[in-house]
Amino acid sequence: MTDEEKKTIRNEFANCVNMAPQELEDWLETSKSKSVGDSDTGESTGHEYGRHIVKIRRTHVADLSEDQYHQMRKVVGYAHRHLAQRPDGDIEETNWRYSLMNWGHDPLKT
């Protein structure tokens, strides 16, 4: 992966993930966070990725691994696909929003 590709991924990730690390950590501890997503192991994919996002956000750019860049790419892809499926009406108390929040994006934030 080139430096330019890494920079693009970091920018897309930063534009997509609008929750601060502590905010996301606190959210992941809630029952609402744990209630959404597909899971074969007891923890949903989104919930697991939320933990990865916190770690990525707390890692210095120079210390990011190739695996973390792949994780960032996956987060951006998920968020873009999920945002395109926005339901009608009030989204505040919806599984759609909760799922996005597990991936570090709160659609109610501007």
Secondary structure as GFF3:
##gff-version 3
##sequence-region A 1 110
A	DSSP	alpha_helix	3	16	.	.	.	ID=ss1
A	DSSP	alpha_helix	21	28	.	.	.	ID=ss2
A	DSSP	alpha_helix	31	34	.	.	.	ID=ss3
A	DSSP	alpha_helix	45	57	.	.	.	ID=ss4
A	DSSP	three_ten_helix	61	63	.	.	.	ID=ss5
A	DSSP	alpha_helix	66	83	.	.	.	ID=ss6
A	DSSP	alpha_helix	95	102	.	.	.	ID=ss7
###
